[in-house]
Amino acid sequence: MDARNVRIGETGLEQLIQWLRQSGRPQSLEALTQQYLVILKELVRVEEEA
């Protein structure tokens, strides 16, 4: 992969933090990872549509 083609877009960390705060309780690493993947998939889908 050519580094000139790599773009860093929205990371989704703000959304993950918001989700974690809304849950109101500690989450497992597995739950955090699953939710983060959901967020990233949505971000990719939105960017592909743009």
N, C-alpha and C positions, 0 to 999 in steps of 0.2 A: 504494500500500500504506500502510495506517495503521500508524504506528510502535508504537501501543499493542498491536498484534497480533503483533509480532515477539518471539520468544523465543529466547534464546541457550541452547542446551542443550550437551550433550557435544560437544566439538570433534574428538575423535579424535586429537589431537596426541600424547597419551601412547602410543596404539596404534601410530602411525606411527613414533615414536622407538623403540619396542620392536621393530618389524619391521626398522628400519634396523640396530639393534644385533645382531639375530639373523642378519641377512644376512652380517655379518662383513666387509663390504667396502663401499667407497664406491658409491653408486648415482647414476645420471644423474637430472637433473631430471625427465625424462620418466617414469622408473620411479617416482620419488617421487610424482609427480602421479597416476599411474595407481593406485598403491597407496592413496593418500589418498582418491581417488574411491571405491574399493572399500570402504574403511572407512566413509566418510560414507554410502554407500548402505545399508550394513548398519545403521548407527545410525538412519537414517530408517525402515527397515523395522521395526526393533525398537520404535521409538517409536510407529509407526502401529498396531502390534499391541497396545500397552499401553492 
